[in-house]
Amino acid sequence: MNTSVGRVALAAVWAFGASACVSSGVGSGSTRDNAVHATFMWKSDSDRTGVLTATLSNGETYSGQYFQITSETRVDQLGPLWDGWHRGWRGQRYWDAYPTSAFVTHYSGRVVANLLGPAGQHMRCHFQLVRPASGMSGGGQGQCQIPSDKTIEATFARS
């Protein structure tokens, strides 16, 4: 009888712990000329990944997975970041199919995302975290490039 009570208690603790790892928050931003405004919503699905959604002032919505880059990140985990990009970004050459380990070293403590929008367009984002150990919950700031090549300066508050 004690064993079954113990199992129920353990299952409850595990379920609470699993749900406690999920967090969410919001952010906002705009282009330097204030022509485009964005509202961001994020929800973690693990301690280093989640879904980021951006809604622009023109009504367009972009959504996709974000990745927090840490020293433990393996480059093969980042494959979705390269989907849909067939042109250079800010005049840089086309990206290879997968990044190199130098990418992980350079972006450690940051969050990167490739968001899919209307008609297959993409928004590419990168954020520097204020408290990397807290993930997106620790807040951060960064930039997102929209298909018009304008850059949205974004800020995420601690949640």
C-alpha positions in Angstrom: 0.0 0.0 0.0 2.8 2.4 0.8 4.4 1.5 -2.5 1.4 2.6 -4.6 1.1 5.9 -2.6 4.8 6.5 -3.1 4.4 5.9 -6.9 1.5 8.3 -7.1 3.5 10.9 -5.1 6.6 10.4 -7.4 4.4 10.7 -10.5 2.9 14.0 -9.2 6.4 15.4 -8.4 7.6 14.4 -11.9 4.6 15.9 -13.6 5.0 19.1 -11.7 8.8 19.2 -12.4 8.1 18.6 -16.1 5.5 21.4 -16.3 7.7 23.8 -14.2 10.4 23.6 -17.0 8.0 25.1 -19.5 8.0 28.9 -19.5 6.8 31.6 -21.7 7.1 35.3 -22.3 6.7 38.3 -24.6 8.9 40.8 -26.3 8.5 43.8 -28.7 10.5 45.7 -31.2 10.5 47.9 -34.2 12.6 49.0 -37.2 14.8 52.0 -36.6 12.5 54.2 -38.7 9.5 52.8 -36.8 7.9 51.7 -40.0 7.4 48.1 -38.8 6.5 47.1 -35.2 6.5 43.5 -33.9 5.1 41.7 -30.9 6.9 38.5 -30.0 5.6 35.6 -28.0 7.8 32.6 -27.0 7.1 29.3 -25.2 9.8 26.9 -24.2 9.5 23.2 -24.9 12.7 22.3 -23.1 15.4 24.2 -21.2 17.1 25.3 -24.5 14.4 25.3 -27.3 10.9 26.4 -27.9 8.6 28.2 -30.3 8.9 31.9 -31.1 6.0 33.7 -32.9 6.3 37.3 -34.2 3.3 39.3 -35.3 4.1 42.4 -37.4 2.2 45.6 -37.5 1.0 44.8 -41.0 -0.7 41.6 -39.7 1.9 39.1 -41.0 2.8 36.3 -38.5 6.0 34.4 -38.5 6.6 31.3 -36.3 9.2 28.7 -35.7 11.6 27.0 -33.3 14.2 28.9 -31.4 17.5 27.4 -30.1 19.6 28.6 -27.2 23.2 28.0 -28.1 25.4 26.7 -25.3 28.8 25.1 -25.1 27.0 21.7 -25.2 25.1 22.5 -28.4 26.0 20.2 -31.3 25.9 21.7 -34.8 23.7 18.9 -36.1 20.9 20.0 -33.7 20.6 23.4 -35.6 19.6 22.1 -39.0 16.2 23.9 -39.0 17.9 27.3 -38.9 19.0 26.9 -42.5 15.7 25.8 -44.0 14.3 28.3 -46.6 17.3 30.6 -47.0 18.4 30.7 -50.6 20.1 34.0 -50.6 22.8 35.8 -48.6 22.0 37.7 -45.4 23.2 41.3 -45.3 25.4 40.7 -48.3 27.1 37.6 -46.9 27.5 34.5 -49.0 24.9 31.7 -49.0 24.9 29.7 -45.8 26.2 26.1 -46.0 23.8 23.2 -45.2 25.1 23.1 -41.6 27.2 25.5 -39.5 30.6 24.7 -38.3 31.7 24.4 -34.6 32.9 28.1 -34.9 29.2 29.0 -35.1 28.4 27.4 -31.8 31.4 29.1 -30.1 30.5 32.5 -31.5 26.8 32.3 -30.6 27.2 30.7 -27.1 24.8 32.6 -24.8 22.5 33.6 -27.6 19.2 32.5 -29.0 18.8 32.0 -32.8 15.6 31.3 -34.8 14.4 31.0 -38.3 10.7 31.8 -38.4 8.4 30.8 -41.3 5.8 33.4 -42.5 3.3 34.0 -45.2 4.0 32.6 -48.7 7.1 30.8 -47.4 8.9 33.9 -46.4 11.4 33.7 -43.5 12.4 36.0 -40.6 15.9 35.3 -39.2 16.5 36.3 -35.5 19.3 36.3 -33.0 19.2 37.5 -29.4 21.8 38.0 -26.7 20.5 36.7 -23.4 20.9 38.9 -20.3 21.0 35.8 -18.1 21.9 32.8 -20.3 21.6 30.3 -17.4 17.9 31.3 -17.2 17.3 30.9 -20.9 14.7 33.2 -22.5 13.1 33.7 -19.1 16.2 35.8 -18.2 15.4 38.4 -20.8 17.5 39.6 -23.8 17.7 41.8 -26.8 18.6 41.3 -30.4 17.5 41.6 -34.0 15.3 40.0 -36.6 15.7 40.5 -40.3 12.4 40.5 -42.2 12.0 39.7 -45.9 12.2 43.4 -46.9 15.8 43.3 -45.5 14.7 45.7 -42.7 15.9 44.9 -39.2 13.7 44.8 -36.2 15.4 45.7 -32.9 13.7 43.4 -30.3 13.7 43.3 -26.5 12.5 40.5 -24.2 11.8 41.3 -20.5 12.5 38.8 -17.8 9.6 36.6 -17.0 
